[in-house]
Amino acid sequence: MDREFPETPLLGVGAVVENEGRVLLVRRGNEPLKGDWSLPGGLLEVGEALPDGVVREVREETGLIVEPVELIELLDRIHRDGERVRYHYVIADYLCRVVGGTLQAGSDADAAQWVERAEWNSHSALALDPVTVRVMETGWQRARALEAKVREGK
């Protein structure tokens, strides 16, 4: 399967892993976006359910074991090289919570770190893609809403 200049879009998963008001980011070790900070995730394997793919990808890239809570968004990530489509991913991003493991970068990630909301909403050194920021913010807001429901006993 060719990731670069594919014949069809590729299906991927991503995770907004929220913990204590922070969100987990990884620095990509491979193209596309090598060296950029992004949400953990990757391609779904044949026969793998979306939530299972999220759990596997987060574990491979960060060492953490997560539980998917809910789908945040389904989106296209299309990177062009002139008129040609160099990369085309359809990504299912999930809000996730940590249930185990130890944070350490692995597989496709050069680094992994927790970031505060102020860091992704500012023009920080992370230089995050606007789509990534939007997905992080949506996930963070949903996590806050779920926590409020738990506190209210609903």
KEVO-139726 format. One record per residue: x, y, z of N, C-alpha, C in turn; residue number from 1; residue in one letter. Coordinates in pm, 1 decimal. Layout:
residues N
   n_east  n_north     n_up  ca_east ca_north    ca_up   c_east  c_north     c_up num residu
        X        Y        Z        X        Y        Z        X        Y        Z NUM      A
...
This chain:
residues 154
   n_east  n_north     n_up  ca_east ca_north    ca_up   c_east  c_north     c_up num residu
     84.6   -116.9      0.0      0.0      0.0      0.0     89.5    123.6      0.0   1      M
     68.6    207.9    -98.1    146.4    330.6   -108.0     77.5    442.2    -31.0   2      D
    148.4    497.6     66.3     94.4    612.4    139.0    113.1    739.1     57.0   3      R
    223.5    745.4    -13.9    253.2    862.7    -93.8    195.1    842.8   -234.0   4      E
    124.0    943.2   -281.9     53.1    939.2   -409.5    -36.9    815.3   -419.3   5      F
   -128.6    799.1   -323.5   -214.3    680.1   -322.0   -320.8    684.4   -431.6   6      P
   -371.7    567.6   -464.8   -480.2    558.7   -562.2   -615.0    585.6   -497.6   7      E
   -627.0    561.3   -367.7   -750.1    586.4   -292.8   -713.2    648.1   -158.2   8      T
   -807.5    716.1    -93.6   -779.8    768.9     40.6   -751.7    655.0    138.2   9      P
   -670.2    682.6    238.2   -636.5    585.7    341.2   -709.3    622.7    469.8  10      L
   -756.4    521.4    543.5   -831.7    545.5    666.0   -739.0    544.0    786.3  11      L
   -743.8    652.2    862.9   -660.4    663.6    982.1   -743.3    696.1   1104.4  12      G
   -677.3    685.5   1219.6   -738.6    719.8   1347.1   -645.9    815.1   1420.7  13      V
   -704.5    900.4   1503.2   -627.7    992.0   1585.2   -690.8    999.8   1722.8  14      G
   -612.8   1049.4   1818.8   -660.1   1053.5   1956.6   -633.4   1188.1   2021.2  15      A
   -738.8   1244.8   2079.8   -723.1   1356.9   2170.6   -723.4   1291.4   2309.0  16      V
   -602.5   1266.8   2359.4   -589.2   1203.5   2490.3   -584.4   1315.6   2593.3  17      V
   -690.1   1323.9   2673.3   -702.0   1430.1   2774.1   -674.2   1370.1   2911.4  18      E
   -594.4   1442.1   2989.7   -562.8   1398.2   3125.2   -534.1   1521.6   3210.7  19      N
   -614.1   1541.1   3314.2   -595.8   1653.6   3406.4   -591.3   1788.4   3334.0  20      E
   -677.8   1803.1   3233.1   -687.3   1929.1   3160.9   -583.2   1949.1   3053.0  21      G
   -494.6   1852.8   3036.7   -390.5   1861.7   2933.8   -422.4   1764.3   2821.2  22      R
   -361.0   1788.5   2704.9   -378.7   1701.1   2588.7   -241.3   1652.8   2544.0  23      V
   -236.8   1528.5   2499.5   -112.3   1465.1   2457.9    -81.0   1494.8   2312.0  24      L
     42.8   1533.9   2285.4     91.0   1553.9   2148.9    214.0   1468.3   2124.9  25      L
    236.6   1433.1   1998.0    358.4   1364.0   1957.2    425.2   1443.5   1845.9  26      V
    556.9   1434.3   1839.9    629.6   1494.8   1727.8    654.1   1383.6   1627.5  27      R
    601.5   1403.0   1506.6    607.1   1302.1   1400.8    750.9   1267.5   1362.1  28      R
    777.0   1137.6   1352.2    908.4   1090.4   1312.1    917.4   1057.2   1164.8  29      G
    802.4   1052.0   1097.0    797.1   1016.1    955.1    704.6   1110.5    880.1  30      N
    717.8   1111.0    747.9    626.1   1187.8    662.8    490.0   1119.2    661.4  31      E
    381.8   1190.7    641.7    380.0   1335.5    623.5    395.9   1407.0    757.6  32      P
    432.4   1530.4    752.1    445.6   1616.7    869.5    561.0   1578.5    961.3  33      L
    665.2   1516.5    907.2    780.6   1479.2    988.8    833.3   1602.8   1062.7  34      K
    854.6   1587.7   1193.5    905.8   1695.2   1276.5    799.0   1785.9   1333.9  35      G
    674.6   1772.3   1286.8    564.8   1854.8   1337.0    499.1   1788.5   1457.6  36      D
    445.2   1871.7   1546.0    367.5   1822.0   1659.3    225.3   1795.7   1612.2  37      W
    169.1   1683.9   1657.8     37.3   1642.5   1613.7    -25.1   1551.4   1718.6  38      S
   -148.3   1512.3   1694.1   -214.5   1414.2   1778.8   -161.0   1275.3   1747.7  39      L
   -153.0   1187.0   1847.5   -111.3   1049.5   1817.8   -214.2    981.7   1727.8  40      P
   -166.5    897.6   1638.9   -256.5    824.6   1550.7   -183.3    764.2   1434.1  41      G
   -258.5    697.6   1349.3   -199.5    633.4   1232.9   -305.5    559.5   1154.6  42      G
   -260.5    472.3   1066.8   -351.5    399.7    978.9   -419.2    283.5   1049.1  43      L
   -544.0    263.9   1013.3   -620.7    150.6   1060.6   -572.8     25.7    986.9  44      L
   -565.8    -86.1   1057.0   -527.3   -212.5    994.9   -651.9   -285.1    945.5  45      E
   -636.2   -369.2    844.3   -748.5   -445.5    789.4   -807.0   -534.0    899.5  46      V
   -939.2   -527.9    915.3  -1008.7   -608.3   1014.5  -1011.3   -546.4   1153.4  47      G
   -954.2   -428.3   1169.2   -945.7   -362.0   1299.5  -1058.6   -259.4   1312.7  48      E
  -1129.8   -263.6   1422.7  -1233.1   -164.3   1449.5  -1167.5    -30.7   1482.9  49      A
  -1236.8     78.7   1453.6  -1181.4    212.5   1478.2  -1131.9    230.7   1622.1  50      L
  -1212.8    200.3   1725.7  -1163.3    218.9   1862.4  -1039.4    135.0   1893.4  51      P
  -1034.1     13.2   1838.6   -916.7    -71.7   1860.7   -792.6    -11.4   1794.9  52      D
   -811.1     48.2   1677.5   -699.6    113.5   1610.2   -646.9    231.9   1688.8  53      G
   -736.9    308.1   1750.0   -695.1    421.3   1832.6   -611.6    372.1   1950.6  54      V
   -659.7    269.6   2018.7   -587.6    214.8   2134.3   -448.8    167.2   2091.6  55      V
   -440.9     93.3   1980.7   -311.6     40.9   1933.3   -217.0    153.4   1896.9  56      R
   -264.5    249.7   1819.8   -176.8    358.9   1775.0   -123.7    441.9   1892.1  57      E
   -208.8    474.4   1987.7   -163.1    552.1   2103.0    -59.0    473.0   2181.4  58      V
    -83.0    344.2   2202.0     13.4    259.8   2275.0    147.1    253.4   2200.9  59      R
    141.8    235.2   2068.7    265.6    226.6   1990.7    344.3    357.2   1992.5  60      E
    274.3    470.5   1984.1    342.8    599.0   1972.8    379.6    661.6   2106.6  61      E
    307.0    624.7   2213.9    327.9    695.3   2340.5    351.1    606.1   2461.6  62      T
    327.1    476.7   2449.9    339.1    386.7   2565.0    218.0    388.7   2656.4  63      G
    119.8    474.7   2629.0      1.3    484.0   2714.4   -109.9    392.1   2665.1  64      L
   -187.1    342.3   2760.0   -305.9    263.5   2728.7   -424.7    356.2   2749.9  65      I
   -507.6    367.2   2646.8   -621.1    458.4   2653.7   -751.7    385.2   2630.7  66      V
   -858.1    454.2   2671.7   -993.7    409.1   2645.7  -1061.4    515.5   2560.2  67      E
  -1104.0    481.0   2438.1  -1178.4    577.6   2357.4  -1312.8    608.9   2424.0  68      P
  -1345.8    738.1   2431.7  -1468.2    781.6   2496.9  -1576.4    809.9   2393.6  69      V
  -1541.2    887.9   2290.1  -1638.0    919.3   2185.0  -1565.9    974.8   2063.2  70      E
  -1632.4    962.0   1949.1  -1581.2   1018.2   1824.7  -1594.1   1169.6   1830.8  71      L
  -1485.0   1239.7   1802.0  -1487.9   1385.5   1798.1  -1524.1   1433.7   1659.2  72      I
  -1453.6   1379.6   1560.1  -1472.2   1430.3   1424.3  -1416.1   1330.5   1324.1  73      E
  -1475.0   1329.4   1206.0  -1424.0   1255.6   1091.6  -1382.1   1360.5    989.7  74      L
  -1255.8   1356.6    946.7  -1206.8   1463.2    859.3  -1110.9   1411.8    753.4  75      L
  -1096.3   1492.7    647.6   -999.3   1467.0    541.6   -871.4   1542.4    571.1  76      D
   -756.9   1478.8    542.4   -626.5   1546.9    544.1   -566.1   1519.8    407.1  77      R
   -565.9   1621.7    324.5   -517.4   1607.8    187.1   -397.1   1699.2    169.1  78      I
   -284.7   1640.6    128.2   -162.0   1716.8    102.1   -131.9   1702.5    -46.7  79      H
   -118.5   1814.2   -113.9    -95.2   1813.7   -258.2     49.7   1846.8   -291.5  80      R
     93.1   1793.5   -401.9    222.9   1825.9   -460.0    190.8   1877.5   -600.4  81      D
    169.8   2008.1   -610.5    120.8   2065.0   -735.9    -21.7   2019.4   -758.0  82      G
    -48.0   1961.6   -873.0   -181.6   1912.5   -906.1   -207.6   1772.9   -850.9  83      E
   -101.6   1702.4   -815.1   -116.2   1563.6   -767.9   -142.9   1559.2   -617.6  84      R
   -218.2   1458.5   -574.7   -242.8   1435.9   -432.3   -128.9   1348.9   -379.9  85      V
    -47.6   1408.0   -292.4     66.8   1335.2   -235.7     23.2   1243.0   -122.1  86      R
    -65.5   1293.4    -34.4   -120.8   1214.4     75.4   -268.7   1246.4     87.2  87      Y
   -350.4   1143.5    115.0   -492.9   1165.4    141.4   -536.6   1065.6    247.9  88      H
   -566.0   1120.0    365.5   -612.8   1040.1    477.9   -752.7   1085.9    516.8  89      Y
   -838.3    991.0    550.2   -965.0   1018.3    616.0   -942.4    972.4    759.1  90      V
   -954.7   1065.4    855.6   -914.8   1036.7    993.0  -1034.5   1047.9   1086.7  91      I
  -1051.5    943.9   1168.1  -1151.4    943.5   1274.9  -1078.9    977.8   1404.3  92      A
  -1103.8   1098.1   1456.7  -1039.6   1142.6   1580.8  -1131.7   1116.1   1699.4  93      D
  -1076.7   1050.8   1801.2  -1152.0   1013.4   1920.9  -1099.6   1084.9   2043.9  94      Y
  -1190.8   1121.2   2132.6  -1154.0   1164.7   2266.3  -1121.2   1038.3   2345.0  95      L
  -1008.0   1039.6   2414.9   -964.5    922.8   2490.8   -920.9    962.9   2630.3  96      C
   -929.7    866.3   2722.7   -876.8    887.0   2857.4   -771.3    781.1   2885.3  97      R
   -673.0    817.8   2965.7   -563.5    727.4   3000.7   -612.6    627.5   3104.7  98      V
   -582.2    498.0   3081.5   -616.1    394.1   3178.4   -492.7    315.4   3223.3  99      V
   -374.9    346.2   3166.5   -253.3    275.9   3208.3   -134.6    315.1   3121.5 100      G
    -23.1    248.0   3147.4     98.5    270.2   3069.9    184.0    382.9   3125.5 101      G
    298.2    402.6   3060.7    394.1    506.4   3097.3    428.8    585.4   2972.3 102      T
    424.0    718.1   2981.4    449.9    802.3   2865.6    594.8    793.0   2821.0 103      L
    613.0    751.7   2695.7    743.6    753.1   2630.2    721.6    742.6   2480.3 104      Q
    794.4    821.6   2404.7    780.0    820.4   2259.1    822.8    685.2   2204.2 105      A
    749.4    638.1   2104.7    782.4    511.0   2042.3    738.3    509.4   1898.1 106      G
    770.0    405.4   1826.9    740.5    381.7   1685.2    758.2    507.5   1601.3 107      S
    650.2    567.3   1552.3    659.0    678.8   1457.8    679.0    815.5   1522.0 108      D
    690.3    820.9   1654.3    701.5    949.4   1723.6    844.2    972.6   1772.8 109      A
    895.0   1094.5   1751.3   1026.2   1133.3   1803.3   1017.3   1180.6   1947.6 110      D
    900.0   1231.5   1986.9    879.1   1282.9   2121.9    730.6   1279.9   2151.8 111      A
    698.1   1278.6   2280.5    558.8   1285.9   2325.4    555.9   1373.4   2449.4 112      A
    455.0   1461.2   2456.8    444.9   1548.0   2574.2    302.3   1595.3   2595.1 113      Q
    271.3   1624.2   2722.5    143.1   1683.0   2758.5    151.3   1832.7   2738.0 114      W
     43.8   1891.6   2687.7     40.0   2037.0   2669.5    -86.2   2094.3   2732.8 115      V
    -69.8   2211.7   2788.3   -180.6   2285.0   2847.5   -258.6   2356.1   2737.3 116      E
   -382.7   2388.2   2766.1   -468.8   2454.9   2667.9   -407.3   2584.4   2616.2 117      R
   -347.1   2662.2   2703.0   -286.2   2789.3   2662.0   -177.0   2767.2   2557.4 118      A
   -108.9   2652.9   2563.8     -1.2   2623.8   2468.2    -53.5   2597.5   2328.3 119      E
   -166.6   2528.0   2315.3   -215.9   2500.6   2179.4   -300.7   2614.9   2125.7 120      W
   -346.0   2703.1   2210.9   -423.9   2817.4   2164.9   -339.5   2942.0   2143.5 121      N
   -209.3   2930.5   2161.4   -120.6   3045.6   2139.3    -31.6   3016.6   2019.0 122      S
     45.4   3113.7   1981.4    141.4   3094.1   1872.5    272.3   3047.8   1933.0 123      H
    268.5   2929.6   1993.3    385.3   2876.4   2062.6    480.5   2809.5   1964.5 124      S
    589.9   2761.2   2018.0    690.7   2692.4   1937.8    638.5   2561.2   1878.9 125      A
    522.4   2514.6   1926.1    466.5   2390.0   1873.6    421.4   2404.6   1728.7 126      L
    384.0   2524.9   1686.9    342.2   2553.4   1549.2    240.6   2449.9   1499.1 127      A
    131.0   2437.1   1571.4     29.8   2337.6   1538.2    -55.2   2379.7   1419.2 128      L
    -92.5   2281.6   1340.3   -183.9   2301.1   1228.4   -319.9   2346.3   1282.8 129      D
   -386.0   2440.3   1217.4   -516.3   2488.8   1266.1   -621.5   2378.1   1281.1 130      P
   -618.8   2278.3   1194.6   -715.2   2167.9   1206.4   -687.5   2089.1   1334.2 131      V
   -561.1   2065.5   1363.7   -523.7   1994.6   1486.4   -570.5   2072.8   1608.3 132      T
   -550.6   2202.5   1606.7   -593.4   2287.2   1718.6   -745.0   2278.0   1735.5 133      V
   -819.0   2282.5   1626.0   -964.7   2274.2   1632.5  -1010.0   2141.2   1693.7 134      R
   -949.2   2031.5   1651.5   -985.3   1899.5   1703.1   -948.2   1889.4   1851.8 135      V
   -830.0   1940.9   1888.5   -789.3   1939.5   2029.5   -886.6   2018.2   2115.1 136      M
   -923.2   2135.4   2069.1  -1014.2   2221.1   2145.0  -1150.3   2154.6   2160.5 137      E
  -1201.3   2094.6   2054.2  -1329.6   2024.8   2061.6  -1322.5   1909.8   2161.4 138      T
  -1215.6   1831.6   2155.0  -1197.9   1720.8   2249.0  -1186.9   1769.3   2392.3 139      G
  -1111.3   1875.6   2412.8  -1093.1   1931.3   2546.3  -1227.6   1979.1   2602.8 140      W
  -1305.7   2047.3   2518.1  -1437.4   2095.9   2561.1  -1530.3   1979.3   2596.8 141      Q
  -1528.0   1874.1   2516.6  -1612.8   1757.6   2545.3  -1569.7   1688.7   2674.7 142      R
  -1439.1   1681.7   2697.9  -1389.3   1622.6   2823.0  -1438.1   1703.3   2942.7 143      A
  -1436.9   1836.3   2931.4  -1485.9   1922.6   3040.3  -1634.8   1897.1   3063.9 144      R
  -1713.1   1885.1   2956.6  -1856.7   1861.8   2968.7  -1884.7   1725.9   3034.5 145      A
  -1809.6   1623.7   2997.4  -1827.7   1491.1   3057.9  -1792.1   1492.9   3205.8 146      L
  -1685.7   1563.5   3241.6  -1647.5   1574.6   3382.2  -1755.8   1645.9   3462.1 147      E
  -1817.0   1749.1   3405.3  -1924.9   1821.2   3473.4  -2043.9   1729.8   3497.8 148      A
  -2078.2   1645.0   3400.3  -2188.5   1550.2   3416.5  -2159.5   1451.7   3528.8 149      K
  -2035.7   1404.6   3536.5  -1997.4   1309.7   3642.0  -2010.2   1378.0   3778.4 150      V
  -1963.7   1501.9   3788.2  -1974.0   1575.8   3915.4  -2119.4   1597.1   3956.5 151      R
  -2207.2   1616.9   3858.5  -2349.3   1637.7   3886.7  -2422.6   1508.4   3911.4 152      E
  -2353.8   1394.5   3890.0  -2414.5   1264.5   3914.1  -2506.2   1216.4   3805.3 153      G
  -2488.8   1268.0   3684.3  -2574.6   1229.4   3571.2  -2512.7   1117.3   3492.7 154      K
